[in-house]
């Protein structure tokens, strides 16, 4: 499948073509700003098929950022007892 790369200005000017191209399954479109990829336009059914994997990927990226923050400054961590109390208060963990 073809991948088309457009800068943000081109994508804005040809938005309907971008939508039609992806909707018809003729390719995906990468949209760049200053020669750096920002987003990809894909058919909705493809998004639905990979949504769970995307959620896992994003959660992993967030967890790694939090781990790096903790490594830089361990004082940013929440003590276990406080964290556990929050989970119990929110009904996410039983006492």
N, C-alpha and C positions, 0 to 999 in steps of 0.2 A: 504494500500500500504506500502511496506517495505521501510524503510529508512536505508541506509547503511552509516556508518561513517568511513572515512579514514583520515589518516594524510597526509600531503602534499607529503611526500616521496612515500607513497603507491599510492596516486592518480597519481603522475607523472609516476610511474612504470606501472600502470594499466590504463592509460588514455583511451585507446581504449575501455576497458571493462566498464569504467565509462560512456563514451558516449553511448555505445550500451545499457547498462542497462537502462539509463534514456530515450533514444530515443524509446526503445521498450515498455516503460510504465511499466517496472517491478519494478520501485522504484526511489526514489530521492537519491542523494548522498550529504552528508554533508562533507565538507573538513575542517579539523582542523589543527591548528599549535599550538604546545605546549599545547594540550588538550583544546584549545579554538576554537569554531566554527568560521570559516572565511567566507565561501561561501557555497552556495547550488547549485548543478547542477540539473536543472529540464528540462523537455521537452520544446522546443520552443513554442509550441502551448499553453502550460500552462502559460508561461511567457507573451505571447500576451494577454491571457485572464485576467491577473491580472496587466498588465502594468500601467493602470490608477491609480489603488489603490496603487501601488508601488510609483508612482510619488507623489501622495498625502502624503503618509507616509514619503517619503524623504523630501518633502517640509516642512512638519510639524516638522520633526527633525531639519532641518536647522533653521526654525523660532524659535524653542525653544532654540537652541544654541545662536542665536542672542539676544533673550530676556534675557537669563542668563548673557550674556556679558554686556548688558545694565544695568541689575540689579547690577552687580559688579562695573560698571563704567558708570554712565549716560552720561558722557561727550563724549562717543563714538557715541552717537546718532547724526543723521543729522537733522538740524533744518527743520521744515516743509516747510518753504518757499523755501529752497534750494532743498529739495526733490521734491517738486511740480514743480519747474523750470526744473529740470532734466527730469521729466516725460513729460512735455510740449515739451522740446527740442528734446526728442526722439520720439515725435509724439504719445505717449501713453495716453496723456490727452490733452483735448482742453482747451484753455484759457478761 
